[in-house]
Structure formats: C-alpha cells, structure tokens
C-alpha cells in the first residue's frame, strides 16, 4: 500500500535521492523539509503516514523535531535516515519512539521498513 511521506534532510541532493527511491516504489512524497523546525510545521499541515528524518540539521535537529512531532501525535511513524554512527544514535532514536534507524544510503532497507509500517 502506498504511503504518504514527508522527507526531512538538510541536503537537497539527499532529499531528491530519497524521493526518487520512494516514488519508484509507488509511495507519494507529500512534503519536504530542510530542517526540523520546518518539518514540525509541515507535519501539522499534511499529517503524513511516515516521516524520514535526518539527524544533523540547522535550526532544529532531527531528534528535537521527532520529539515534538511525537508529542503532537504519539502514533507518528518517524524513521531516522543518517550516516552517523548507528550504534551511538540508534539507541537515542528508539528512546524517542522512532520506528527505525537506517543508513540513508541503504535504499533497500529504507523501502523494506516503509513497506512494513
């Protein structure tokens, strides 16, 4: 089943790559944000099925944005996509309530997790 997805990443190239990957799998990218602050506002407006969230961004990082989104909607599906040390950051992602932590270049794993949610 196609999901409505919000992509949050400070890199426009990365947003484009993730968007293309998800659209090729039949999902709909309904919004994009370049920082956590924008992500929270867009989430409120669009109520996506899934949010893919980078960690390091200006204005508001991904962990802070995820906490705020999950406080607004405890059922939100937030997935962290990052190149940062998985062992170190995946525990924080779980603690916050994220549905997963995946290397952003691991497109098959991203698609598999989104399909499961």
PyMOL commands that set and color helices and strands:
alter all, ss='L'
color gray80, all
select helices_A, chain A and resi 12-24+36-46+62-72+86-96+107-116
alter helices_A, ss='H'
color red, helices_A
select strands_A, chain A and resi 4-8+28-33+50-53+78-82+100-103
alter strands_A, ss='S'
color yellow, strands_A
deselect
rebuild
show_as cartoon
